[in-house]
């Protein structure tokens, strides 16, 4: 089983992939480590981001995705939530 961990940091998704075989996790080294979302106020950019994530997931046969949202500490504390990125991943589930 391939599992993709995604950390949402700023306007990009930082990606890590592991393989679970016989209850042993193994890191999968991939060329793609980040997927950027340019201006999330533009619907076209969010759709492009969703398409890139979908292509990545399909290309690497990802079966599960875990998403870590932005930290509530620091610059964005109490500020704008990463709603568009979360919506993008939620929509992707419907595209499968």
N, CA, C and O of each residue as an XYZ file, in Angstrom:
384
protein
N       0.840     -1.166      0.000
C       0.000      0.000      0.000
C       0.893      1.240      0.000
O       1.857      1.312      0.761
N       0.576      2.202     -0.842
C       1.303      3.471     -0.890
C       0.513      4.538     -0.151
O      -0.685      4.711     -0.376
N       1.200      5.251      0.734
C       0.578      6.294      1.538
C       1.322      7.598      1.277
O       2.552      7.638      1.303
N       0.571      8.658      1.028
C       1.156      9.968      0.764
C       0.818     10.902      1.914
O      -0.351     11.111      2.237
N       1.848     11.457      2.526
C       1.672     12.458      3.565
C       1.879     13.821      2.949
O       2.850     14.042      2.225
N       0.970     14.736      3.231
C       1.048     16.075      2.658
C       0.985     17.089      3.784
O       0.061     17.074      4.597
N       1.982     17.976      3.825
C       1.969     19.076      4.777
C       1.683     20.343      3.999
O       2.389     20.668      3.044
N       0.647     21.058      4.407
C       0.298     22.313      3.748
C       1.065     23.416      4.456
O       0.851     23.686      5.638
N       1.963     24.049      3.713
C       2.816     25.089      4.268
C       2.787     26.267      3.303
O       3.277     26.178      2.177
N       2.209     27.364      3.759
C       2.085     28.505      2.859
C       1.155     28.149      1.717
O       0.027     27.709      1.937
N       1.627     28.338      0.505
C       0.834     28.015     -0.683
C       1.434     26.845     -1.434
O       1.480     26.843     -2.664
N       1.893     25.851     -0.694
C       2.403     24.659     -1.355
C       2.123     23.426     -0.508
O       1.933     23.509      0.705
N       2.103     22.310     -1.166
C       1.929     21.027     -0.507
C       3.279     20.319     -0.543
O       3.827     20.063     -1.616
N       3.810     20.006      0.638
C       5.068     19.269      0.735
C       4.695     17.791      0.854
O       3.893     17.412      1.707
N       5.281     16.965     -0.004
C       4.854     15.578     -0.161
C       5.910     14.592      0.320
O       7.103     14.757      0.064
N       5.446     13.565      1.020
C       6.292     12.427      1.391
C       5.479     11.161      1.143
O       4.302     11.089      1.497
N       6.105     10.182      0.541
C       5.406      8.931      0.232
C       6.105      7.773      0.927
O       7.333      7.679      0.934
N       5.300      6.897      1.510
C       5.819      5.685      2.136
C       5.060      4.496      1.582
O       3.932      4.614      1.102
N       5.707      3.356      1.662
C       5.095      2.103      1.254
C       4.927      1.244      2.496
O       5.846      1.137      3.307
N       3.772      0.638      2.647
C       3.501     -0.233      3.785
C       3.423     -1.663      3.279
O       2.485     -2.035      2.574
N       4.423     -2.465      3.646
C       4.468     -3.876      3.261
C       4.700     -4.709      4.511
O       5.687     -4.520      5.222
N       3.781     -5.634      4.771
C       3.903     -6.504      5.949
C       4.138     -5.709      7.225
O       4.999     -6.069      8.028
N       3.390     -4.646      7.418
C       3.448     -3.767      8.584
C       4.786     -3.056      8.744
O       5.112     -2.617      9.847
N       5.570     -2.929      7.678
C       6.831     -2.185      7.701
C       6.717     -0.986      6.754
O       6.396     -1.145      5.577
N       6.982      0.207      7.277
C       6.953      1.413      6.457
C       8.320      1.646      5.825
O       9.348      1.530      6.491
N       8.323      1.973      4.544
C       9.542      2.278      3.817
C       9.342      3.585      3.060
O       8.359      3.735      2.334
N      10.270      4.540      3.224
C      10.191      5.805      2.504
C      10.425      5.557      1.021
O      11.326      4.808      0.643
N       9.609      6.188      0.185
C       9.747      6.093     -1.265
C      10.317      7.420     -1.759
O       9.658      8.456     -1.673
N      11.534      7.383     -2.271
C      12.183      8.605     -2.779
C      11.616      8.942     -4.155
O      11.674      8.129     -5.078
N      11.073     10.142     -4.278
C      10.487     10.588     -5.541
C      11.073     11.934     -5.936
O      11.544     12.690     -5.087
N      11.040     12.223     -7.225
C      11.553     13.508     -7.709
C      10.652     14.663     -7.268
O      11.143     15.750     -6.963
N       9.343     14.433     -7.233
C       8.406     15.472     -6.827
C       8.326     15.512     -5.310
O       7.955     14.526     -4.673
N       8.679     16.662     -4.731
C       8.627     16.823     -3.279
C       7.652     17.914     -2.865
O       7.221     17.968     -1.713
N       7.303     18.792     -3.818
C       6.387     19.898     -3.531
C       5.497     20.148     -4.739
O       5.901     19.958     -5.886
N       4.278     20.580     -4.450
C       3.379     21.045     -5.500
C       2.896     22.422     -5.053
O       2.295     22.562     -3.987
N       3.158     23.420     -5.862
C       2.842     24.804     -5.496
C       1.461     25.212     -5.992
O       0.996     24.764     -7.040
N       0.823     26.072     -5.211
C      -0.429     26.702     -5.604
C      -0.141     28.184     -5.721
O       0.110     28.853     -4.718
N      -0.177     28.698     -6.934
C       0.207     30.095     -7.173
C      -0.670     31.066     -6.402
O      -0.378     31.356     -5.242
N      -1.713     31.567     -6.993
C      -2.603     32.535     -6.351
C      -3.924     31.826     -6.091
O      -4.701     31.593     -7.017
N      -4.181     31.481     -4.824
C      -5.366     30.685     -4.525
C      -6.668     31.480     -4.592
O      -7.735     30.932     -4.316
N      -6.600     32.752     -4.950
C      -7.817     33.528     -5.177
C      -8.356     33.297     -6.584
O      -9.502     33.641     -6.874
N      -7.543     32.720     -7.451
C      -7.950     32.438     -8.830
C      -8.396     30.989     -8.949
O      -7.625     30.072     -8.668
N      -9.633     30.785     -9.361
C     -10.186     29.435     -9.476
C      -9.361     28.563    -10.423
O      -9.192     27.370    -10.171
N      -8.850     29.138    -11.497
C      -8.061     28.373    -12.471
C      -6.801     27.806    -11.828
O      -6.400     26.684    -12.138
N      -6.174     28.568    -10.939
C      -4.975     28.090    -10.252
C      -5.296     26.932     -9.315
O      -4.521     25.981     -9.217
N      -6.429     27.006     -8.629
C      -6.835     25.924     -7.724
C      -7.139     24.665     -8.535
O      -6.786     23.562     -8.117
N      -7.787     24.819     -9.685
C      -8.088     23.665    -10.543
C      -6.806     23.043    -11.086
O      -6.696     21.819    -11.163
N      -5.834     23.877    -11.462
C      -4.547     23.373    -11.939
C      -3.840     22.599    -10.835
O      -3.285     21.527    -11.075
N      -3.864     23.148     -9.623
C      -3.263     22.481     -8.470
C      -3.923     21.123     -8.232
O      -3.237     20.124     -8.015
N      -5.253     21.089     -8.274
C      -5.992     19.835     -8.074
C      -5.617     18.810     -9.139
O      -5.472     17.626     -8.837
N      -5.460     19.258    -10.375
C      -5.083     18.357    -11.469
C      -3.670     17.807    -11.260
O      -3.412     16.637    -11.542
N      -2.760     18.644    -10.769
C      -1.394     18.192    -10.503
C      -1.374     17.156     -9.386
O      -0.662     16.155     -9.476
N      -2.150     17.392     -8.338
C      -2.225     16.433     -7.230
C      -2.836     15.117     -7.720
O      -2.337     14.038     -7.400
N      -3.895     15.212     -8.478
C      -4.554     14.012     -9.008
C      -3.589     13.207     -9.867
O      -3.511     11.986     -9.730
N      -2.855     13.874    -10.749
C      -1.894     13.187    -11.614
C      -0.797     12.516    -10.782
O      -0.394     11.391    -11.077
N      -0.321     13.201     -9.750
C       0.707     12.642     -8.876
C       0.191     11.378     -8.186
O       0.877     10.357     -8.144
N      -1.011     11.460     -7.652
C      -1.605     10.329     -6.931
C      -1.802      9.138     -7.875
O      -1.506      8.000     -7.511
N      -2.290      9.395     -9.062
C      -2.504      8.311    -10.029
C      -1.178      7.722    -10.512
O      -1.046      6.503    -10.622
N      -0.207      8.570    -10.797
C       1.092      8.112    -11.303
C       1.802      7.193    -10.304
O       2.461      6.231    -10.696
N       1.661      7.498     -9.015
C       2.371      6.730     -7.995
C       1.473      5.737     -7.262
O       1.865      5.188     -6.232
N       0.275      5.507     -7.785
C      -0.680      4.536     -7.233
C      -0.868      4.718     -5.725
O      -0.807      3.760     -4.955
N      -1.098      5.964     -5.327
C      -1.307      6.283     -3.917
C      -2.688      5.770     -3.509
O      -3.686      6.038     -4.179
N      -2.729      5.029     -2.399
C      -3.997      4.480     -1.925
C      -4.594      5.268     -0.770
O      -5.810      5.266     -0.580
N      -3.753      5.939     -0.001
C      -4.217      6.720      1.151
C      -3.465      8.050      1.186
O      -2.298      8.132      0.802
N      -4.160      9.090      1.656
C      -3.542     10.407      1.786
C      -3.801     10.919      3.199
O      -4.927     10.863      3.694
N      -2.756     11.414      3.836
C      -2.878     12.069      5.137
C      -2.432     13.511      4.960
O      -1.364     13.770      4.406
N      -3.244     14.449      5.428
C      -2.945     15.866      5.241
C      -2.731     16.535      6.596
O      -3.568     16.445      7.494
N      -1.590     17.205      6.718
C      -1.312     18.011      7.911
C      -1.545     19.460      7.507
O      -0.916     19.964      6.576
N      -2.444     20.119      8.206
C      -2.762     21.505      7.854
C      -1.717     22.462      8.403
O      -0.814     22.060      9.136
N      -1.849     23.718      8.043
C      -0.934     24.758      8.509
C      -0.905     24.824     10.024
O      -1.898     24.540     10.694
N       0.229     25.196     10.544
C       0.398     25.382     11.982
C      -0.407     26.577     12.456
O      -0.581     27.547     11.719
N      -0.891     26.510     13.672
C      -1.630     27.641     14.230
C      -0.702     28.584     14.969
O      -1.158     29.534     15.605
N       0.586     28.333     14.894
C       1.566     29.210     15.527
C       2.202     30.085     14.451
O       2.114     29.786     13.260
N       2.831     31.146     14.876
C       3.605     31.960     13.942
C       2.780     32.941     13.146
O       1.755     33.441     13.609
N       3.239     33.207     11.952
C       2.681     34.267     11.114
C       1.193     34.101     10.825
O       0.460     35.089     10.771
N       0.734     32.852     10.637
C      -0.659     32.633     10.265
C      -1.544     32.290     11.458
O      -2.689     31.883     11.262
N      -1.057     32.440     12.674
C      -1.853     32.128     13.861
C      -3.124     32.957     13.880
O      -3.086     34.186     13.829
N      -4.235     32.269     13.954
C      -5.519     32.965     14.003
C      -5.885     33.625     12.691
O      -6.901     34.316     12.610
N      -5.088     33.429     11.677
C      -5.331     34.062     10.389
C      -6.090     33.174      9.437
O      -6.858     32.303      9.845
N      -5.869     33.402      8.200
C      -6.582     32.724      7.132
C      -6.335     31.222      7.168
O      -5.177     30.804      7.149
N      -7.361     30.402      7.220
C      -7.170     28.953      7.194
C      -6.848     28.484      5.779
O      -7.138     29.193      4.816
N      -6.265     27.325      5.642
C      -5.912     26.812      4.310
C      -7.109     26.179      3.622
O      -7.010     25.071      3.095
N      -8.229     26.867      3.624
C      -9.486     26.289      3.169
C      -9.465     25.865      1.706
O      -9.983     24.798      1.377
N      -8.894     26.651      0.837
C      -8.924     26.289     -0.581
C      -8.112     25.035     -0.852
O      -8.507     24.207     -1.673
N      -6.981     24.884     -0.172
C      -6.195     23.668     -0.352
C      -6.960     22.459      0.162
O      -6.963     21.408     -0.479
N      -7.608     22.597      1.312
C      -8.379     21.489      1.865
C      -9.539     21.138      0.940
O      -9.810     19.962      0.695
N     -10.216     22.149      0.432
C     -11.326     21.920     -0.490
C     -10.822     21.209     -1.728
O     -11.485     20.314     -2.251
N      -9.648     21.607     -2.199
C      -9.059     20.989     -3.383
C      -8.881     19.487     -3.168
O      -9.231     18.692     -4.039
N      -8.338     19.094     -2.011
C      -8.135     17.675     -1.722
C      -9.463     16.970     -1.512
O      -9.614     15.809     -1.894
N     -10.421     17.651     -0.914
C     -11.734     17.044     -0.712
C     -12.406     16.800     -2.055
O     -13.035     15.763     -2.263
N     -12.271     17.755     -2.963
C     -12.854     17.595     -4.300
C     -12.191     16.464     -5.050
O     -12.841     15.743     -5.807
N     -10.876     16.307     -4.838
C     -10.164     15.255     -5.540
C     -10.747     13.892     -5.209
O     -10.814     13.024     -6.079
N     -11.174     13.688     -3.956
C     -11.753     12.403     -3.570
C     -12.959     12.088     -4.461
O     -13.190     10.931     -4.810
N     -13.720     13.113     -4.823
C     -14.874     12.915     -5.662
C     -14.527     12.628     -7.124
O     -15.362     12.109     -7.865
N     -13.307     12.960     -7.543
C     -12.886     12.753     -8.923
C     -12.406     11.331     -9.186
O     -12.343     10.891    -10.334
N     -12.070     10.623     -8.121
C     -11.504      9.275     -8.275
C     -12.456      8.311     -8.847
O     -12.116      7.143     -9.032
